[in-house]
Amino acid sequence: MHLARALPLRPARPSRPLRSLLTFLSLSLVCLAQTKATDPRAGYQKAMEEKQTNSRILALENWQAQAGADALREDALEVLVWDYKQIGNQAKASTWAQKLLDVDAENALAFAVLADSARYHEGSTLDQNMANSLTLARQGLHNFPNLHRPEGMSSTEFLELQNATQAWLNGAAGFAYVHQQDYVTARNYLRKAAALQSGNPQYVYELALADLSGKQPDSREGFLYLAKSVNLTQGTPAGQQIAQFAANRYRQAGGTDTDWSKFLIATAVPNAPENAGPTTPAAAASTEVASAKAASPALPESAGPSTPPPAKSSAVPQARASEETLRNATLTPPPLPPTQTAKKPVSHPGAPVSLGILLEASLKNGENRRAVTYALSDLVRHLRENDEAFILSFSHDLVFEQDLTSNYDLLRQAVDSIKPESGAALLDAVGFASGHLNRISRKGNNRILLVISDGRDINSKDSPFDVAGEIDSSGVKIYCIGLDISEAGDRTRLQALSSRTGGQASFIGGPGAFRAAAHQFALGWGIDFPQ
């Protein structure tokens, strides 16, 4: 027994088959770990999961340096361009934009960033810079419908990217046409840019000057946007000069200080610094601006070019006026006319239709779901050869389910995929959908927006003035189907949207009448789907 205690105990050795199995499993785990470590897709996805913009930039730069010709390289370049633009680094954004064009020669985001920066290119004349900017902007607008969402980017962020891209492209084109003194053409582009980025003082100011210059000036819109630019630039080096210029320009047109104050109040920026306050005509009068400068469609000489804010809406307070303020302020543009009636869109009988379907997501539930889905799916199935449609849902956010297409399967899938969501940013959704339909619809098509809503507007950030300007300039007719509306104000809101644009509104008490209402509207558009 003593000898047995002295001998070391040896563990039982695994049998040969068990040893082989353990060896195989060990090698498999090593290979799996190596594959995961070197998988380009995993590296890209990890970079896209970074929450901070600067962290995402660093991770994507490191990833793309090693990715070579990986299929996700284009997506990474697009995100890098976007992120650098977001943090205000125009030089880096332009550098990556050029690399993005080397990979995708038709990328609208790359064109937008390069067009936005081309105006300030050193070593060239202003005429050359503006011509180059306009060329890039035109290329970008032409290719915008092909812009795709980078893998790993949320639909919300991509919608923000799309809006900013269109704003930069339209803004660059507008600036170029102002430089060419083609103010009428410039207004169309600048209205779109100012609607997409209503807090960007460059677009707002330049639109005001284009409105007040050249043929057929629009003094009412011009002075509203000029007042808005004063409020947006408070506290900046250029702010006081712009305020002086604006007040003097209004007086020279025959306006009074009292009326100018109303413009400033109606376009006041919420949450402005306490010491800023509205810049009054009395304060603006302390320093006169030379009359030659007052007549010029350029920024005051001492102001210099203002730097556009980062594209995220939180970067610059939005110039929004409340409905009550707009109702109580008598905005009288000098000298005439005191009011302007919005022009009704011109329809061409028998022309193809570009149809936007805007559905409040909270209505896509329970009993409504089947009736709405079946009717809308059947409607898009009966689109004619040159008709097209997009599907946009809204709650507190906007979600593009499907952009303009004639493909029935894509439209049907988009209608079916809408999930119920709370919230109702109705005015924001209508303003965006009208502008989007105007920007990308086929030339010559009748532009129709079908709004399906209960009339509530509880999450919108845009003011009724901003939305009215967008739909007035879009040439879109709005048709509304009001479902289960209980409040008179909600019904009035939908009636106002449709009547303003020459459309119609129909109010139904339940989902059973939805198909009949949609059928009746569609017949008027030339789309015959069975009731």
QUIWOPE-V748583 format. One record per residue. N is the residue number from 1. OMEGA is omega as a letter, one per 30 degrees, with the letter a starting at -180 (none if undefined). D_CENTER is the distance of its C-alpha to the mean C-alpha in Angstrom with 2 decimals. Layout:
N;OMEGA;D_CENTER
N;OMEGA;D_CENTER
//
This chain:
1;l;88.39
2;l;88.26
3;a;87.38
4;l;84.62
5;a;83.01
6;a;83.07
7;l;81.20
8;l;77.36
9;l;75.46
10;l;73.36
11;l;70.34
12;a;70.62
13;l;69.13
14;l;66.57
15;a;67.84
16;l;66.87
17;a;64.39
18;l;62.65
19;l;62.44
20;a;60.82
21;l;58.21
22;l;57.35
23;l;57.08
24;a;54.71
25;l;52.42
26;l;52.36
27;l;51.46
28;l;48.70
29;l;47.11
30;l;47.29
31;a;45.72
32;l;42.93
33;l;42.20
34;l;42.27
35;a;39.95
36;a;37.41
37;a;37.70
38;a;37.15
39;a;34.55
40;a;31.53
41;l;29.20
42;l;30.45
43;l;29.86
44;a;26.28
45;l;25.60
46;l;27.31
47;a;25.20
48;l;21.94
49;l;23.47
50;a;23.64
51;a;21.89
52;a;21.89
53;a;19.79
54;l;22.98
55;l;24.93
56;l;22.55
57;a;22.74
58;a;26.55
59;a;26.90
60;l;24.88
61;l;26.74
62;a;29.99
63;a;29.12
64;l;28.08
65;a;31.20
66;a;33.31
67;a;31.31
68;a;32.53
69;a;31.27
70;a;29.89
71;a;27.42
72;a;24.87
73;l;25.11
74;l;22.19
75;a;19.97
76;l;21.44
77;a;20.88
78;l;17.17
79;l;16.91
80;l;19.20
81;a;17.19
82;a;14.06
83;l;16.38
84;l;18.30
85;l;15.36
86;a;14.41
87;l;18.00
88;l;18.21
89;a;20.68
90;a;19.81
91;l;23.17
92;l;22.86
93;a;19.33
94;l;20.82
95;l;23.89
96;l;22.16
97;l;19.91
98;l;23.22
99;l;24.60
100;l;21.67
101;l;22.41
102;l;26.02
103;a;25.16
104;a;22.49
105;a;23.11
106;a;20.10
107;a;17.31
108;l;14.19
109;l;13.09
110;l;16.66
111;a;16.71
112;a;13.66
113;l;15.42
114;l;18.74
115;a;17.74
116;a;16.43
117;a;19.78
118;a;22.08
119;a;22.61
120;a;24.52
121;a;26.59
122;l;30.14
123;l;33.08
124;l;31.65
125;l;31.77
126;l;28.84
127;l;29.26
128;a;29.09
129;a;26.01
130;l;24.10
131;l;25.36
132;l;24.34
133;a;20.80
134;l;20.51
135;l;21.98
136;a;19.58
137;l;16.53
138;l;18.10
139;a;18.81
140;l;15.31
141;l;13.92
142;a;16.92
143;a;16.35
144;a;12.62
145;a;13.60
146;a;15.88
147;a;13.57
148;a;14.87
149;l;14.31
150;l;16.90
151;l;19.65
152;l;19.64
153;a;15.93
154;l;14.76
155;l;12.39
156;l;10.48
157;l;10.34
158;l;9.56
159;l;6.41
160;l;5.59
161;l;7.35
162;a;5.87
163;a;2.60
164;l;5.79
165;l;8.02
166;l;7.18
167;a;7.41
168;a;10.57
169;l;11.95
170;l;11.80
171;l;13.01
172;l;15.77
173;l;16.88
174;l;17.02
175;a;19.10
176;l;21.34
177;l;22.09
178;l;22.88
179;l;25.25
180;a;26.82
181;l;27.17
182;a;25.44
183;a;23.70
184;l;23.12
185;a;21.09
186;a;19.30
187;a;18.13
188;a;16.21
189;a;14.12
190;l;13.88
191;l;12.88
192;l;9.67
193;a;9.18
194;l;10.40
195;a;8.35
196;l;4.95
197;a;7.40
198;l;10.18
199;l;12.32
200;a;12.79
201;l;16.32
202;a;16.61
203;a;14.15
204;a;15.56
205;a;19.10
206;l;19.03
207;l;17.73
208;a;20.57
209;l;23.10
210;l;22.12
211;a;22.52
212;a;25.89
213;l;27.19
214;a;28.59
215;l;29.31
216;a;28.41
217;l;26.90
218;a;24.70
219;a;26.36
220;l;24.89
221;a;21.22
222;a;22.39
223;l;24.26
224;l;21.68
225;l;19.15
226;l;22.13
227;l;23.02
228;l;19.54
229;l;19.83
230;a;23.24
231;a;22.02
232;a;19.22
233;l;21.86
234;l;24.66
235;l;26.61
236;l;25.52
237;a;28.13
238;a;26.60
239;a;26.10
240;l;29.65
241;l;29.94
242;l;26.76
243;l;28.16
244;a;31.49
245;a;30.13
246;a;28.03
247;l;31.01
248;l;33.41
249;l;31.28
250;l;31.18
251;a;34.94
252;l;35.70
253;l;34.01
254;a;36.42
255;a;34.41
256;l;35.92
257;l;35.12
258;l;34.93
259;l;32.22
260;l;30.24
261;l;30.45
262;l;28.88
263;a;25.85
264;l;25.57
265;a;26.07
266;a;23.53
267;a;20.73
268;a;22.03
269;l;19.88
270;l;20.73
271;l;22.51
272;l;23.51
273;a;26.59
274;a;29.75
275;a;31.53
276;a;28.82
277;l;28.98
278;l;28.04
279;a;29.51
280;l;32.10
281;a;33.61
282;l;36.91
283;a;35.59
284;a;33.79
285;a;37.08
286;l;38.89
287;a;37.90
288;l;37.67
289;a;35.47
290;a;37.38
291;l;37.11
292;l;36.31
293;a;33.22
294;a;32.28
295;a;32.31
296;l;30.28
297;l;26.56
298;l;26.35
299;l;25.92
300;a;29.31
301;a;31.35
302;a;31.89
303;a;28.24
304;a;27.18
305;l;23.66
306;a;21.43
307;a;19.60
308;l;15.80
309;l;14.99
310;a;13.63
311;a;9.89
312;a;10.24
313;a;9.93
314;a;13.63
315;a;14.80
316;l;14.99
317;a;15.91
318;l;13.79
319;a;15.93
320;l;16.30
321;l;19.54
322;l;21.31
323;a;22.49
324;l;26.04
325;a;25.56
326;l;24.15
327;a;27.01
328;a;29.65
329;l;28.66
330;a;30.20
331;a;27.97
332;l;30.38
333;l;29.34
334;f;32.46
335;a;34.44
336;f;33.38
337;l;32.01
338;l;31.55
339;l;28.97
340;l;26.92
341;a;26.44
342;l;23.21
343;l;24.07
344;l;24.09
345;a;22.46
346;l;25.25
347;l;26.14
348;a;28.44
349;l;30.90
350;a;31.06
351;l;27.96
352;a;25.80
353;l;22.85
354;a;19.19
355;l;18.65
356;l;15.70
357;a;17.21
358;a;15.53
359;l;17.90
360;a;18.43
361;a;19.37
362;l;22.25
363;a;24.03
364;a;24.33
365;l;27.50
366;a;31.25
367;a;32.66
368;a;29.35
369;a;28.19
370;a;30.82
371;a;30.66
372;a;26.89
373;a;26.70
374;a;29.71
375;a;28.79
376;l;25.24
377;l;26.59
378;l;29.33
379;a;27.09
380;l;25.01
381;a;28.36
382;l;29.66
383;a;26.95
384;a;28.84
385;a;28.97
386;l;26.17
387;l;24.00
388;a;20.76
389;l;18.51
390;a;15.56
391;l;15.73
392;l;13.11
393;l;14.67
394;l;13.91
395;l;15.99
396;l;15.02
397;l;11.96
398;l;10.01
399;l;11.53
400;l;11.41
401;l;15.17
402;l;15.49
403;a;13.62
404;l;15.69
405;l;19.26
406;a;22.84
407;a;24.08
408;a;25.58
409;l;26.12
410;l;22.50
411;l;21.52
412;l;24.47
413;l;23.75
414;l;20.17
415;a;21.66
416;a;24.37
417;a;22.31
418;l;20.41
419;l;21.99
420;l;22.76
421;l;20.69
422;l;21.31
423;a;19.11
424;l;17.53
425;a;14.29
426;a;15.06
427;l;13.72
428;a;10.22
429;a;10.39
430;l;12.11
431;a;9.94
432;a;6.80
433;l;9.56
434;l;11.46
435;a;9.14
436;l;8.42
437;l;12.18
438;a;13.08
439;a;11.50
440;a;13.04
441;l;16.00
442;l;19.49
443;l;21.18
444;l;23.73
445;l;22.43
446;a;22.32
447;a;18.81
448;l;19.24
449;l;17.13
450;a;19.38
451;l;18.59
452;a;20.91
453;l;21.21
454;l;23.91
455;a;22.42
456;l;21.78
457;a;18.94
458;a;19.59
459;a;16.44
460;l;13.99
461;l;12.99
462;l;12.05
463;l;15.35
464;l;16.92
465;a;17.08
466;a;13.37
467;l;12.97
468;l;16.15
469;a;15.08
470;a;12.04
471;l;14.39
472;a;17.28
473;a;15.83
474;a;14.50
475;a;18.05
476;l;17.27
477;a;20.09
478;l;19.39
479;a;22.07
480;l;22.40
481;l;24.72
482;a;25.61
483;l;27.26
484;l;29.80
485;a;28.88
486;a;31.42
487;a;30.19
488;a;30.62
489;l;27.56
490;l;25.31
491;l;26.98
492;a;26.63
493;l;22.86
494;l;22.51
495;a;25.20
496;l;23.49
497;a;20.23
498;a;22.39
499;a;25.00
500;a;22.67
501;a;21.44
502;l;24.82
503;a;24.12
504;l;26.17
505;l;26.22
506;a;28.56
507;a;29.62
508;a;31.40
509;a;33.33
510;a;32.90
511;a;31.60
512;a;34.72
513;a;33.57
514;a;30.03
515;a;31.09
516;l;33.08
517;l;30.23
518;l;27.85
519;a;30.81
520;l;31.53
521;a;28.04
522;l;28.00
523;l;31.37
524;l;30.06
525;a;27.39
526;l;30.19
527;a;29.37
528;l;32.59
529;a;32.43
530;l;35.44
531;none;35.62
//
